[in-house]
């Protein structure tokens, strides 16, 4: 009988321990719901909750730009000092008026009758490739997997002379007269998070906006244009508040030159970009007021006013899992630097 009583007592202990685990798990799930804040009157700053929905990003990168000026609808003339475009072939024995420096600041210029022109049937295109350094600053609102926002990009583009695609031995390259040009862009953005893998999230983004080519393209005949940018924002989530971003994208843009009496001309400068940056959210809860508090799990303390208030023990760039509270998936002893140690701890 004593043996049976002891077995029965051990079984009751196991049942009680199992029930205790179930109640603990149920409370843990409850603690993550919004109701727990009302049930236990836990205070959270409403302004912080609202600002936490916004992400702020800063990125720097490299752009590979292709300039392309198609003159298939224009006649072309050059001599030892000038390059001029004309809308139509001039009549025999009559002086013609065209435009020099047409991409930067179109200026009227006269071609004497009898000079040889390259006709519009030549299919002349001036083109070249160059690099740029884009710097972007943006803000967007997070709604589930949808992101909506806007931003600003400053880009320093180099301006190499544009090479002709035909008669390269006789037609000179078009020289802008500048080595580089500052370009600014204001844009709106819409994105969708279409995939998530481990600590990485993948967001497809579309940016639409206006390009300003600055004072170096100062003629009223040169019009700033719209642009479209399609890219994928790859985010490495170091924590729920701090991310490192990688963004390859393709930029479609051009600007227009209004030639009086002729159809407008365009200089396209599409580009491929790769940018690296950081993105942060303002935490919805403050850091713990106790300097020695490094608890990874979000927790509740009493503030100076006696209210229950939720705090975090980690800085924004460290993982703070609100459910588990662990910084790393891999145990300390299995980290690469500790694999050969007899005592990794």
Number of C-alpha atoms within 10 A of each C-alpha: 6 7 8 9 10 11 12 12 12 12 12 12 12 12 12 12 12 12 12 12 12 12 12 12 12 11 12 13 12 12 16 12 10 9 11 14 16 10 9 10 12 15 16 16 12 10 9 14 14 12 14 18 17 19 20 17 20 20 20 19 18 17 23 18 22 16 20 20 20 16 22 14 20 23 22 24 19 18 12 6 5 12 20 23 26 25 20 15 14 19 10 10 10 11 13 18 16 23 23 20 18 22 22 19 18 22 14 13 16 12 20 12 13 13 14 12 16 17 21 18 11 15 15 22 15 19 21 18 18 17 19 21 18 21 19 20 17 19 20 20 18 16 11 9 11 16 21 17 18 17 19 16 18 18 20 16 20 17 20 20 20 20 20 21 14 13 10 10 7 9 18 18 17 17 16 18 12 12 11 16 16 17 17 17 18 20 20 18 19 17 22 19 17 12 12 12 8 7 12 16 17 20 22 19 20 18 19 19 18 16 21 17 20 12 11 14 18 13 16 11 19 22 18 18 15 17 19 16 20 18 19 19 21 21 22 19 20 17 19 17 20 24 24 19 21 20 21 17 19 18 20 15 19 19 19 16 21 17 18 11 7 12 12 13 19 19 18 18 20 21 20 18 21 18 20 19 18 16 20 21 17 18 18 20 17 17 18 22 12 8 8 8 13 13 15 20 19 19 13 15 14 13 14 7 7 8 13 17 20 21 22 23 21 20 17 19 14 17 20 24 15 15 13 11 13 15 16 12 6 9 9 13 15 12 12 8 10 13 12 11 10 8 8 12 7
